[in-house]
Amino acid sequence: SCGVLGLLKYQSAHPEWAFWALAAMGAVELALAFWMRSRRRQAFVMLSTIATVLLVSAVPFKFHGVSWPVLWLVEAQVLAVCGLRLGEPVFRRLGLLAGVVTGGVQAFHDVAPLLLFRLDYPDPGGHLWLTIALGLAAILYWVHAEVYTRRWPEIAKDEREAFALRITSWLGM
């Protein structure tokens, strides 16, 4: 998977095909994961993790600018909801991880440079898309930590997941 990601990132013949190739490979991996779900648990976990990595990494190839973290947040929410509906902790954890990574990308890639720039050059103008993306991230973290644990209390029984949900509650704040 890492080799495919590296190849699609740096190949120059048709870089516009990278999104479609990664999305197709991610969809195939996800279909194989669901096919193996009842047979072998380890294969399901590995295939669904690879599919998630491929699908998440496909987004920046197609969408540039501030819109792709929003799509990552939507993907994290979809993964979490699928994990809750299917009773699969793998998807819940992958959704939580994708949401936290997206928040980190937003903080270091978008907010920190803007903060340093605004310290030198104050401007009353707003940054609407960054504000929307950060607001969606806060809502996602709040929903993960507060709403899901009240609706499905069994997800807070695992010690590691409960700790991660507490962290996301703080991140949402």
VENWO-V880828 format. One record per backbone hydrogen bond with DSSP energy under -0.5 kcal/mol. NH is the residue of the N-H (numbers start at 0). CO is the residue of the C=O. E is the energy in kcal/mol with one decimal. If there is no record, write none. Layout:
NH,CO,E / NH,CO,E
//
This chain:
4,0,-2.4 / 5,1,-2.5 / 6,2,-2.6 / 7,3,-2.7 / 8,4,-1.7 / 9,5,-1.9 / 10,6,-1.3 / 16,13,-1.5 / 17,14,-1.2 / 20,16,-2.5 / 21,17,-2.6 / 22,18,-2.6 / 23,19,-2.3 / 24,20,-2.6 / 25,21,-2.5 / 26,22,-2.2 / 27,23,-2.4 / 28,24,-2.5 / 29,25,-2.3 / 30,26,-2.3 / 31,27,-2.5 / 32,28,-2.2 / 33,29,-2.2 / 34,30,-1.8 / 35,31,-1.9 / 36,32,-0.5 / 39,35,-2.2 / 43,39,-1.7 / 44,40,-2.4 / 45,41,-2.5 / 46,42,-2.7 / 47,43,-2.4 / 48,44,-1.9 / 49,45,-2.5 / 50,46,-2.4 / 51,47,-2.1 / 52,48,-2.4 / 53,49,-2.4 / 54,50,-2.6 / 55,51,-2.8 / 56,52,-2.4 / 57,53,-1.0 / 58,54,-0.7 / 58,55,-0.7 / 60,57,-0.7 / 61,57,-0.9 / 61,58,-1.0 / 62,58,-2.5 / 63,61,-0.5 / 66,63,-0.5 / 69,65,-0.7 / 70,66,-1.5 / 71,67,-2.1 / 72,68,-2.2 / 73,69,-2.2 / 74,70,-2.4 / 75,71,-2.4 / 76,72,-2.3 / 77,73,-2.5 / 78,74,-2.4 / 79,75,-2.2 / 80,76,-2.6 / 81,77,-2.6 / 82,78,-2.4 / 83,79,-2.1 / 84,80,-2.8 / 85,81,-2.8 / 86,82,-0.8 / 87,82,-1.5 / 88,86,-0.7 / 91,87,-1.5 / 92,88,-2.6 / 93,89,-2.4 / 94,90,-2.5 / 95,91,-2.3 / 96,92,-2.7 / 97,93,-2.7 / 98,94,-2.1 / 99,95,-2.2 / 100,96,-2.6 / 101,97,-2.0 / 102,98,-2.0 / 103,99,-2.1 / 104,100,-2.5 / 105,101,-2.6 / 106,102,-2.4 / 107,103,-2.5 / 108,104,-2.6 / 109,104,-0.6 / 109,105,-1.5 / 110,105,-2.6 / 111,106,-2.3 / 113,109,-1.2 / 114,110,-2.9 / 115,111,-2.4 / 116,112,-2.2 / 117,113,-2.7 / 118,114,-1.6 / 119,115,-0.9 / 119,116,-0.5 / 120,116,-2.5 / 127,125,-0.5 / 130,126,-2.3 / 131,127,-2.5 / 132,128,-2.4 / 133,129,-2.5 / 134,130,-2.3 / 135,131,-2.6 / 136,132,-2.1 / 137,133,-2.3 / 138,134,-2.3 / 139,135,-2.6 / 140,136,-2.5 / 141,137,-2.3 / 142,138,-2.8 / 143,139,-2.5 / 144,140,-2.4 / 145,141,-3.0 / 146,141,-0.9 / 147,142,-2.5 / 149,145,-0.9 / 150,146,-2.4 / 151,147,-3.1 / 154,151,-1.6 / 155,152,-1.1 / 156,153,-1.0 / 161,157,-2.5 / 162,158,-1.9 / 163,159,-2.3 / 164,160,-2.3 / 165,161,-1.9 / 166,162,-2.0 / 167,163,-2.2 / 168,164,-1.7 / 169,165,-1.8 / 170,166,-2.5 / 171,167,-2.4 / 172,168,-1.5
//
